[in-house]
Amino acid sequence: MRLGIGSYTYAWAVGIPGYLPRRPMTALDLLEKAVRLGVGVVQICDNLPLDALSKSELSEVEHCAGQHGIALELGTRGIAPENLRRQLELALRLESPILRVVIDAADHRPSLQEAIERLRPFARELEQANVCLAIENHDRFASREFRQMITEIDSPCVGICLDTVNSFGALEGPELVATTLAPWVANLHVKDFVVRRADHQLGFVIEGCPAGRGRLDVPWLLDQLRQANRAPNAILEQWPAEETTIEATIAKEDRWAQEGIDYLRTLIPD
């Protein structure tokens, strides 16, 4: 298990539609953050797509990562065959051991059975490439459905990217998700959170906080993975609430990243 950051560590700095900074973070900027934080893994996902780069820009990313001894991991969104094959080629070029995928795309939200039928034949290509497809538990499917997906596809190269907060959207907390999916975890997104009453007291708000300062029991989570004989790379992700300006939000995000990595390093020596 190695500690890392990703493009969703700095989602505000990368840019969220409707909240774009003056100068959005680039892949090279993200690698520079990793160097400053002293982490050796960087996961670049769909919010900062590497297949949108020119050949020279992609080569520059590869060179920078190699120069600093940073291992790259690739992430995408959507399970259209043409997208998966394009991303697998890129994963091979970048020597990424995983291809993290969020099943839903803006124009396609497949049923559970459709997702299984689309991914099952792709598993053979993954096995030939020795790349693991890490399916992220996003908020639409329950953990038991992700388990069914993995067991029916039945490939050593198809597993789970375990996110510690996403499944609240399916009315499931991290303890249920981790105990259900731990045997298949190929990648870990550590995202801490707090739950508080709304100001008007009518309902609850779930929002992010620096890793180690919220409700997520990270030592317990890591122990669950060890008991399942899993040692995935742990990528810090964050959900900072918006501040009054995008610049202030980005500054908070940056502070949280430093604090979160400092905390996680006490649990994940790298």
C-alpha positions, 0 to 999 in steps of 0.5 A: 500500500502506497499513499498518493494524491489524485485529480479529485484531491484538488477538484476545485483547483482543477475546475468544476463546471460553473466554478472555474479558476482563472488558471485551472490546475494541469496534470503537470501542476498535480505532479508538482503537488505530489513532489511537494507533499512527498507522495509517490502515486498520482491518480489522474481521473476523468476531471483531468483527462489525459487523453485530451492532451496532445502527444507532446503534452502527454510525453511531458507528463510521462517525463515529469513523473519518471524524473520524480519517481512518481507512479501514475494511475489512470481513471475514467468515466463511462463503460462504452467499449471505445472509451474503455479500449482507448483508456486501456491503451493509455494505461499501458503507455503510462504503466498504470496497474489499474484503470479506475472507472465510474460506470455512469457517464453523462449520457449513459446510466446502464442497469446492473445487468447491462454493466455486467454484460458490457464489462465481462468481455472486456475482462479478457483484454484486461487480463492480457494487458495485466491491468485491473479495472477498479470499479468505483462505488459511485452513488447509484448502486448499492454495495451488494450490487457492486459485489454481484457485478464483480462476482458475475464478471469473475475476473482477477483483473476486475475489482473495486475502487473503494470510495469512503463517502460516495455510497451515502447516495445509496443510503450506505455508510463506509462500514457497510461498504468496506465490509461488503467489498473489502475482498475485491478492493484494488484501489482506495479513495480516502475521503473524510467527512462530517455529518451535521444538522442543517442550520434550520434543523430540518435535515442533515448535511454531509460534507468533507473535512481534512482526513483524520478530523471527521467521522471516517475511522481510517485505522479501522478501514485499513485493518479491514483491508488487511484482514481481507489480504488487500493492500491497495494504494490509498489516494487522498480525495476531498470534498471541501465546502465552497468558500466566498470566492473560488480562490479561498476555496482552492486555498482551503483545499490545498491546506486540507491536502497537506493536513490530510497527507500528514495524517495518513502518513502516520498510518501508511508509511511510504 
